[in-house]
Amino acid sequence: MRRTKIIATIGPASSNDEVIGKFLQLKVDVLRLNFSHGNRKQHLQTVKRIRKIAHEVGFEPAILLDLPGPKIRVGQIRGGFVHLKEGHQISLCSRQEKCLPGDIPVEIKNFEGIVKPGDRILLVDGRIELRVKKIKDEKVIAEVKTGGILQSRQGINLPDSQLPFPPLTQRDKDGIELAFAEDIDWLALSFVRMEEDLIELRDLVVTRGEHMGVIAKIERPEAIRNIQRIVQSADAVMVARGDLGVEMGVEEVPVLQKKIIAVSNLNAKPSIVATQMLESMVENPFPTRAEVSDIANAIYDGADCVMLSDETAVGKYPVQVVEVMQEVIAKTEASIDYKNLAISRKPVSKEIYDALGHAVCMLACDLNVKAIIVATFSGFTAEMIAKYRPPYPIYAFTPNRLIKNKMNLIWGVTPFLIPYTESIEELLNSAIAELKRYNLISCKDLVIFVAGLPLKEISESNFIKIHEVE
């Protein structure tokens, strides 16, 4: 059983029926739609296609909508590109009428009021570096420190500047409306700086009575400074290594990745490692040794999910790259002693739910059970048990389809949809019958059953039963 979850991004290379069908046959846990590209109509068509194929295949993945956030981009450069030479000075302007031939247009209001002399301006994912010299005539005059070719619409990073942006852009809000209309399972918020950035999105979700989860993408220095409170406020966290490496330096990324995952594990929040995991497979049918080691190290760090971006969105080998990811995960997980890992993890809080999650794992290890069966109305109990990394499968049952799909993101959890019942005995019997149907358990197997009472309420789990399958 694969414990670490896989997220694959849908794009031009993978939005057709054949590739999506193969993804679902391979049990890709989450399909990501990048709202930075494409329009609402295209994404709507993709969602409907995924749902249709999921029904045909008999496996429903979670769907994640990645919101673009307040990304600053270069405007339309005359001629489409400009060659920036080291040592030269260049003007950047946010007012189109002020831009002269040779100037770099910037798609943000009051750019000259955001940066100050000495600030770095990073372009093309950090490959081009400018240093602000002065502000003059509503333009930013900067010296080229590292040159290169700059094209229209490429990204701009300002690691030394305080960005005065609201957490949600109009395009984000358009994406959120699509998510509400189509029952999307997860929303990822870009460029989160502090826990307050999550409040507006969280309030929108709660006001609409939705169950979708909120993922905080960690890619700004401010987010690292506020990581504890962000993790506590989010439902999951993404280590967005692309912009994080640009903003803080690539040499910082491995250490930051470990830190973010550790904080997420401690708070029982799923963590996602993203960006360039198998980047060479965009063009080549085989990965590099470094990429394989990168995936393995993310798993050793404790990541719940590993994510494929360009590899499946625009790459030449979208299906093969998922197969490679599966093989690496399988080999890596086989090398981990999950029983000792579970025993070594101790509760850090005095909360009942934390103690219960730990107790379930200790019981499972002591009794060498076949499986842990969880009845949950929110997915929270499954997260608390997965936090301790038990060496046994966690089968989570819920009557809510959205909650079932959301749990596809949680390490080691296989979710099932089950009819609602107020009888604890009926619930256990239905769960066992379903697991028998898939040959996941057999007669005489010992299982642990965990639930919250009363069943009709979303509550902390407070019921544990050791059960021998009949």
C-alpha positions in Angstrom: 0.0 0.0 0.0 1.4 3.4 -1.0 1.2 5.8 2.0 2.6 9.0 0.5 0.0 10.7 -1.8 0.6 11.9 -5.4 -0.7 15.1 -6.8 -0.6 15.5 -10.6 -1.2 18.8 -12.4 -3.6 18.8 -15.3 -2.5 20.8 -18.4 -2.4 20.6 -22.2 -0.4 17.3 -22.0 -2.9 15.6 -19.7 -6.3 17.1 -20.1 -7.6 14.5 -22.5 -9.7 11.5 -21.6 -6.9 9.0 -22.2 -4.3 10.5 -19.9 -6.8 11.3 -17.1 -8.1 7.8 -17.3 -4.6 6.4 -16.9 -4.0 8.7 -14.0 -7.1 7.4 -12.2 -6.1 3.8 -13.0 -2.8 4.5 -11.4 -4.7 5.9 -8.4 -3.3 9.4 -8.5 -4.8 10.8 -5.3 -5.3 14.5 -6.2 -5.6 16.2 -9.6 -4.5 19.9 -9.5 -5.8 22.6 -11.7 -3.6 25.7 -12.0 -5.8 28.8 -12.2 -2.8 30.9 -13.2 -3.4 29.5 -16.7 -6.5 28.9 -18.8 -9.9 30.4 -18.3 -12.9 29.5 -16.2 -14.6 27.7 -19.1 -11.6 25.5 -19.7 -11.2 24.5 -16.1 -15.0 23.8 -15.8 -14.7 21.4 -18.8 -11.7 19.7 -17.1 -13.6 19.2 -13.8 -16.5 17.7 -15.6 -14.2 15.4 -17.6 -12.4 14.2 -14.4 -15.8 13.5 -12.7 -17.1 11.6 -15.8 -13.9 9.5 -16.1 -13.8 8.9 -12.4 -17.3 7.4 -12.5 -16.2 5.1 -15.4 -13.0 4.0 -13.8 -14.5 3.6 -10.3 -11.9 5.8 -8.5 -12.6 9.5 -7.6 -9.6 11.7 -6.9 -9.7 14.9 -4.9 -9.6 18.0 -7.1 -7.3 20.9 -6.1 -7.7 24.4 -7.5 -4.5 26.4 -7.2 -5.3 30.1 -7.0 -2.7 32.4 -8.7 -2.5 35.0 -5.9 -1.0 38.5 -6.3 1.8 37.5 -8.7 3.6 40.5 -10.2 4.4 40.1 -13.9 6.2 42.0 -16.6 3.8 43.7 -19.0 3.9 43.5 -22.8 7.5 44.3 -23.9 7.8 46.0 -27.3 9.1 43.3 -29.6 8.2 40.6 -27.1 11.6 40.5 -25.3 14.6 42.5 -24.2 18.2 41.5 -23.6 19.4 42.8 -20.2 23.1 43.2 -20.0 25.1 43.1 -16.8 26.1 46.6 -15.6 23.6 48.4 -17.6 20.8 50.5 -16.1 17.1 49.9 -17.0 13.9 51.7 -16.2 10.8 49.9 -15.0 7.4 51.6 -15.0 3.8 50.7 -14.0 2.1 53.5 -16.0 1.8 52.6 -19.6 1.9 56.2 -20.8 5.2 56.7 -19.0 6.9 53.8 -20.7 9.4 54.6 -23.4 11.0 52.2 -25.9 13.5 50.1 -23.9 11.6 50.5 -20.6 10.2 47.4 -18.8 6.5 47.7 -18.2 5.3 46.2 -14.9 1.7 45.0 -14.3 1.1 46.6 -10.9 0.0 50.0 -9.7 2.4 52.3 -7.9 5.5 50.0 -8.5 7.7 53.0 -7.7 6.1 53.2 -4.2 6.7 49.6 -3.4 10.5 49.3 -3.9 13.2 51.4 -2.5 16.9 52.0 -3.4 19.0 48.8 -2.6 16.1 46.4 -3.1 16.5 43.4 -5.4 14.2 42.8 -8.3 14.4 39.2 -9.4 13.1 38.2 -12.9 12.6 34.8 -14.7 12.6 32.7 -11.5 15.6 34.5 -10.2 17.8 34.0 -13.2 18.0 37.8 -13.8 18.8 40.1 -10.9 18.3 43.9 -10.8 19.2 46.3 -8.0 17.2 49.4 -7.4 19.3 52.6 -7.7 16.7 55.3 -7.5 13.1 56.4 -8.1 12.7 59.2 -10.7 9.8 60.5 -12.6 7.5 57.7 -11.4 10.0 55.2 -12.7 12.2 52.7 -11.0 15.8 52.9 -12.2 17.7 49.7 -11.6 21.2 48.3 -12.4 21.4 44.8 -14.0 23.5 42.6 -11.7 22.8 39.4 -13.6 21.7 39.7 -17.2 19.7 37.6 -19.6 16.7 37.5 -21.9 13.5 38.9 -20.4 10.2 38.1 -22.2 6.7 39.6 -21.8 4.5 38.2 -19.0 7.4 36.6 -17.0 7.3 36.8 -13.2 8.8 39.3 -10.9 9.9 38.6 -7.3 10.6 41.3 -4.7 12.2 39.5 -1.8 13.3 42.7 0.0 10.0 44.6 -0.3 6.8 44.7 1.7 4.0 43.9 -0.8 0.8 45.9 -0.1 -1.5 43.4 -1.7 -4.8 42.0 -0.5 -4.6 38.2 0.0 -7.3 37.5 -2.7 -7.2 39.0 -6.2 -10.2 39.3 -8.5 -8.9 36.3 -10.4 -8.7 34.4 -7.1 -12.3 35.2 -6.4 -13.4 34.0 -9.8 -11.6 30.7 -9.1 -13.3 30.5 -5.7 -16.7 30.9 -7.3 -15.9 28.1 -9.7 -14.8 25.9 -6.7 -18.1 26.6 -4.9 -20.1 25.9 -8.0 -18.3 22.6 -8.8 -17.7 21.3 -5.3 -13.9 21.4 -5.6 -12.2 19.7 -2.7 -9.1 21.8 -2.0 -8.2 25.5 -2.6 -4.5 26.5 -2.5 -3.8 30.1 -1.7 -0.6 31.6 -3.1 1.9 33.9 -1.5 0.5 33.5 2.0 2.5 35.9 4.4 0.6 35.5 7.7 -2.4 33.7 9.2 -4.5 36.8 8.5 -4.1 36.2 4.7 -6.1 33.0 5.2 -9.0 34.6 7.0 -10.9 36.1 4.0 -10.8 32.7 2.1 -11.7 30.8 5.3 -14.6 33.1 5.9 -15.9 32.7 2.4 -15.8 28.9 2.7 -17.5 28.9 6.1 -20.2 31.5 5.0 -21.1 29.3 2.0 -21.3 26.2 4.3 -18.7 24.4 2.2 -16.3 21.7 3.4 -13.4 22.4 1.0 -9.9 22.5 2.5 -7.6 25.5 2.4 -3.9 25.0 1.6 -1.4 27.7 2.5 1.4 27.9 -0.1 4.7 28.8 1.6 6.8 30.9 -0.8 7.6 34.2 1.0 10.1 35.1 3.7 7.3 36.5 5.8 5.6 33.1 5.7 8.7 31.4 7.2 8.7 33.9 10.0 5.0 33.1 10.7 5.1 29.4 9.9 3.7 28.1 13.2 0.5 30.3 13.1 0.0 29.8 9.4 0.1 26.0 9.7 -2.3 26.1 12.6 -4.7 28.2 10.5 -4.5 26.2 7.3 -5.9 22.8 6.6 -2.7 21.8 4.7 0.6 23.4 3.7 2.5 23.4 0.4 6.3 23.8 0.3 6.2 25.8 -3.0 9.9 25.5 -3.7 9.9 27.6 -6.9 9.2 31.0 -5.5 10.5 30.1 -2.1 13.9 29.4 -3.7 13.8 32.7 -5.6 12.7 34.7 -2.6 15.1 33.2 -0.1 17.9 31.5 -2.1 18.0 28.0 -3.4 20.5 27.0 -0.8 17.9 27.6 1.9 15.2 25.4 0.4 16.3 21.9 1.8 16.5 23.3 5.4 13.2 25.2 5.0 11.5 22.1 3.5 12.4 20.1 6.6 11.3 22.8 8.9 7.9 23.3 7.2 7.2 19.6 7.1 8.2 19.2 10.8 5.8 21.9 11.9 3.0 20.5 9.7 3.6 17.0 11.2 3.5 18.3 14.7 0.1 20.0 14.0 -1.4 17.0 12.1 -1.7 19.0 8.9 -0.9 17.4 5.6 2.3 18.8 3.9 2.9 18.9 0.2 6.3 19.1 -1.5 6.2 20.8 -4.9 8.2 22.0 -7.8 10.8 20.3 -10.1 10.5 16.9 -8.4 10.9 15.1 -11.8 11.6 18.2 -14.0 13.9 16.4 -16.4 11.0 14.2 -17.4 9.3 17.1 -19.1 11.6 16.3 -22.0 13.2 12.9 -21.1 11.6 9.5 -20.4 13.9 8.8 -17.5 14.6 10.8 -14.3 18.0 12.0 -13.0 19.5 10.3 -9.9 19.2 13.6 -8.1 15.5 13.8 -8.8 14.9 10.3 -7.4 16.9 11.2 -4.3 14.8 14.4 -4.0 11.5 12.4 -3.9 13.0 10.0 -1.4 14.2 12.7 0.9 10.8 14.4 0.9 9.4 11.1 2.1 12.1 10.7 4.7 11.3 14.3 5.8 7.7 13.2 6.5 5.8 14.8 3.6 2.2 13.6 3.1 2.2 14.4 -0.6 4.6 14.9 -3.5 3.4 17.0 -6.4 4.0 17.0 -10.1 3.6 20.3 -12.0 5.1 20.8 -15.5 5.9 17.1 -15.6 2.3 16.2 -16.1 0.9 19.5 -17.3 3.1 20.2 -20.3 5.6 17.3 -20.3 6.1 14.7 -23.0 5.6 11.7 -20.6 2.8 12.5 -18.2 1.8 8.9 -17.5 5.4 7.6 -17.3 6.3 10.3 -14.8 3.5 9.2 -12.4 4.7 5.6 -12.8 8.3 6.7 -11.8 6.9 8.6 -8.8 5.0 5.5 -7.7 8.1 3.3 -8.0 10.3 5.7 -6.0 7.7 6.0 -3.3 7.3 2.3 -3.0 11.1 1.6 -2.7 11.5 4.5 -0.2 8.6 3.5 2.0 9.8 -0.1 2.0 13.0 1.1 3.6 11.3 2.9 6.5 10.5 1.1 9.8 7.1 2.6 10.4 6.5 0.7 13.6 9.5 2.2 15.3 8.6 5.6 13.8 5.1 5.4 15.3 6.4 4.2 18.7 8.9 7.0 18.8 6.4 9.8 18.2 4.9 11.2 21.4 1.9 13.6 21.9 3.1 17.2 22.5 -0.2 18.5 23.7 -2.7 17.5 26.5 -5.6 17.5 24.1 -7.9 14.5 24.1 -7.9 14.1 20.3 -4.0 14.0 20.3 -3.9 11.5 23.0 -6.5 9.3 21.3 -4.6 9.4 18.0 -1.4 8.3 19.8 -3.3 5.6 21.7 -4.8 4.1 18.6 -1.4 3.8 17.0 0.2 2.3 20.1 -2.7 -0.2 20.4 -2.3 -1.1 16.7 1.4 -1.7 17.1 1.0 -3.8 20.3 -1.7 -6.0 18.8 -0.3 -6.1 15.3 -3.7 -5.3 13.8 -4.7 -5.7 10.1 -6.1 -2.2 9.8 -7.4 0.9 11.6 -11.0 1.7 10.7 -12.1 5.3 11.3 -15.6 6.7 11.2 -15.3 10.5 10.7 -17.6 13.4 9.7 -14.8 15.9 9.1 -11.6 13.9 8.4 -10.0 15.2 11.6 -9.7 11.9 13.4 -8.0 10.4 10.3 -5.5 13.2 10.4 -4.8 12.8 14.1 -4.1 9.1 13.6 -2.0 9.6 10.5 0.1 12.1 12.4 1.7 9.2 14.3 2.5 7.3 11.1 1.1 3.8 12.0 2.5 0.9 10.0 -1.0 -0.3 9.3 -3.5 1.0 6.7 -6.0 3.6 7.9 -9.5 3.1 6.3 -11.6 6.2 6.8 -15.4 6.0 6.4 -17.7 9.1 6.0 -21.2 9.8 4.7 -20.0 13.1 3.1 -18.5 12.8 -0.4 -16.5 16.0 -0.1 -14.9 14.9 3.1 -14.1 11.5 1.5 -12.4 13.3 -1.4 -10.5 15.7 0.9 -9.0 12.7 2.8 -7.2 11.6 -0.4 -4.6 14.2 0.7 -3.8 12.6 4.1 -0.8 10.2 4.4 -1.7 6.6 4.7 -5.5 7.1 4.6 -7.8 5.3 2.1 -11.2 7.0 2.3 -14.6 5.4 1.6 -18.1 6.7 1.3 -20.7 5.0 3.5 -24.4 5.6 4.1 -25.2 7.5 7.3 -26.4 5.5 10.3 -26.9 6.3 14.0 -26.0 2.8 15.0 -22.3 2.2 15.9 -22.7 -1.5 15.2 -24.3 -1.0 11.8 -21.5 1.4 10.9 -18.8 -1.1 11.9 -20.5 -3.9 10.1 -20.9 -1.8 6.9 -17.3 -0.8 7.0 -16.1 -4.4 7.4 -18.4 -5.5 4.6 -16.9 -2.9 2.3 -13.3 -3.8 3.2 -14.1 -7.5 2.7 -15.5 -6.7 -0.7 -12.2 -5.2 -1.8 -10.2 -8.1 -0.1 -8.6 -5.7 2.3 -9.4 -7.7 5.4 -10.5 -11.3 6.0 -12.1 -13.4 8.7 -10.1 -13.6 12.0 -8.3 -10.4 11.2 -7.9 -8.0 14.2 -8.9 -4.4 13.5 -9.2 -1.2 15.6 -12.4 0.8 15.1 -12.4 4.5 16.1 -15.4 6.8 16.1 -16.9 9.9 17.7 -20.1 9.7 19.8 -22.8 10.7 19.3 -22.5 9.7 15.6 -24.9 12.4 14.3 -22.6 15.2 15.4 -19.1 16.4 14.3 -17.2 15.7 17.5 -13.9 14.6 18.8 -13.5 10.8 18.5 -14.0 9.2 21.9 -14.8 5.5 21.1 -12.2 2.8 20.4 -13.1 -0.9 19.8 -10.8 -3.9 19.2 -12.7 -6.2 16.9 -12.0 -9.6 15.4 -13.5 -9.9 11.9 -16.1 -12.6 11.6 
